[in-house]
Amino acid sequence: MRSARWSRRAFLRLGGAASTAAVAAASVSLDDIVAASQAVAGRSAAEVAQDEFYWREIQLAFKLDRGLINLNNGFTCPCPRVVLESVWRYMDMINMLPFHYQRMVAQNIQTVRRRMAAEFGCDQEEMALTRGASESLQIVQNGLDLEPGDEVITTEQDYGRMQTTWDQRVRRDKIKLTRLQFPVPTTQDDLYQRFENAITPRTKVFHFCHITNLTGQMFPVQRLSRLARSKGIVTIVDGAHALAHFPFKLRDLECDAYGVSLHKWLLAPIGNGCLYVRRDMIPRFWPLQAAPERQSNDIRKFESIGTHPWALRAAVGEALAFHQAIGTERKAARLRYLTLRWANALKSNPRIRILTNLGEPAEAWGVATVHIDGMDTRGLGQFLMDKHRVIVVPIIGGVYPNSSHDYQTLRVSPNIYTTLEEIDTFVMAMEDALKNGIPATQAPARNVPLVDELDELDDGQYYG
Ligand SMILES: Cc1ncc(COP(=O)(O)O)c(C=O)c1O
């Protein structure tokens, strides 16, 4: 049963929602989301995933440009209005008297650490707050002592920047890097075997994604971590796309370190990440920026970066509250429902190829990929943008740093604010391409960034 209070308020909002979505968005508070979730509390996540009345309330918590259909939430996601407002609030506050208020906000970050650890299943002394997954992962990649000849095993489909970090250690420290290849989609058993077979007496690190940014391929994190531990190998897991996307607890993964982008699926403001380090491993990693010796065992040593915008970090608390108001299970079920809606609509066409595992048990939620046999993937991405105003990401193999994966595909990543109408427009646009073809591409399409181009802008920063 829906609560009468929530139903009445939601109904009033929905009355004029189509024309005044932007105005209505500003009026959806965290209380409204909590009330909406309370009203569906007795139902399963799979059932709620199909309740448009509930998700309409969530959609209105965002201020978006609905003139474009954003199916590229594997990049960075827009944050809900309440989260953005909290950044302004903290900024205003700190700006009044930085000496006084910045300290106060910084102290209160301990509360965010505690809440993050409780939500995602680790000890608060294992949770560091950072500026993104690149920073989190580089702390541990660069922070581990390795001798010349020591080996790191990763995959060619790991994130470009993280491969660049290992490449630099190859040049600087003369370590050896092994990049495994694998087909997509593949099984977790296959991935396990590939890592196991690649181990040598000099292997010191496994580095792999929980799910990849390219196709959403999922890795058997716990099994690989156990294998690694049994041989004294350190596991570094790239969880940029996983945390707050689908349910799991960090401690259950049994890995040594896990880096996350919080501006992806947690919907925190851009410039937030976190790093989990298993407690007894903390002293093994040097911080990226120096910390005093007395902090060797302290997770906070990874956060010592001098003056930085504390308002952004403090707003993680609000993003977490928003996430909790919906709940990971409901969020994951909705993302899966949206993905299966487009995939099921398209997959019976013999020219459609889906390079993501969509079956049960679930390994795909908000990230999946598709391409059309015989059609140029960049051109298709360009067509979807130009004619239908749909944003997806063409993933084109053969471009450095992922130079050896050989497939082309479109990454499609909706979010909890995506409407069914938007998903159906994408399906209709793909059917248009299948039926009528797309304009011949002369030069490579330019105004739809490739994932690798998105990853590396001209300042050397990686994105996507
Ligand atoms: C798999 C993967 N790892 C790491 C990163 C880097 O994350 P950030 O942009 O938060 O530094 C990304 C970003 O897209 C990613 O997709």
Ligand as a Chemical Component Dictionary entry (heavy atoms), coordinates in Angstrom:
data_LIG
# 
_chem_comp.id                   LIG 
_chem_comp.type                 NON-POLYMER 
_chem_comp.pdbx_formal_charge   0 
_chem_comp.three_letter_code    LIG 
# 
loop_
_chem_comp_atom.comp_id 
_chem_comp_atom.atom_id 
_chem_comp_atom.alt_atom_id 
_chem_comp_atom.type_symbol 
_chem_comp_atom.charge 
_chem_comp_atom.model_Cartn_x 
_chem_comp_atom.model_Cartn_y 
_chem_comp_atom.model_Cartn_z 
_chem_comp_atom.pdbx_ordinal 
LIG C1 C1 C 0 37.135 1.016 -15.393 1  
LIG C2 C2 C 0 37.526 2.397 -14.993 2  
LIG N1 N1 N 0 38.552 2.567 -14.151 3  
LIG C3 C3 C 0 38.952 3.781 -13.745 4  
LIG C4 C4 C 0 38.308 4.917 -14.189 5  
LIG C5 C5 C 0 38.803 6.260 -13.733 6  
LIG O1 O1 O 0 37.838 6.842 -12.933 7  
LIG P1 P1 P 0 37.884 8.382 -12.544 8  
LIG O2 O2 O 0 37.416 9.128 -13.754 9  
LIG O3 O3 O 0 36.962 8.462 -11.392 10 
LIG O4 O4 O 0 39.261 8.738 -12.182 11 
LIG C6 C6 C 0 37.224 4.803 -15.068 12 
LIG C7 C7 C 0 36.555 5.989 -15.569 13 
LIG O5 O5 O 0 35.750 5.949 -16.431 14 
LIG C8 C8 C 0 36.838 3.512 -15.487 15 
LIG O6 O6 O 0 35.823 3.339 -16.330 16 
# 
loop_
_chem_comp_bond.comp_id 
_chem_comp_bond.atom_id_1 
_chem_comp_bond.atom_id_2 
_chem_comp_bond.value_order 
_chem_comp_bond.pdbx_ordinal 
LIG C1 C2 SING 1  
LIG C2 N1 SING 2  
LIG C2 C8 DOUB 3  
LIG N1 C3 DOUB 4  
LIG C3 C4 SING 5  
LIG C4 C5 SING 6  
LIG C4 C6 DOUB 7  
LIG C5 O1 SING 8  
LIG O1 P1 SING 9  
LIG P1 O2 DOUB 10 
LIG P1 O3 SING 11 
LIG P1 O4 SING 12 
LIG C6 C7 SING 13 
LIG C6 C8 SING 14 
LIG C7 O5 DOUB 15 
LIG C8 O6 SING 16 
# 
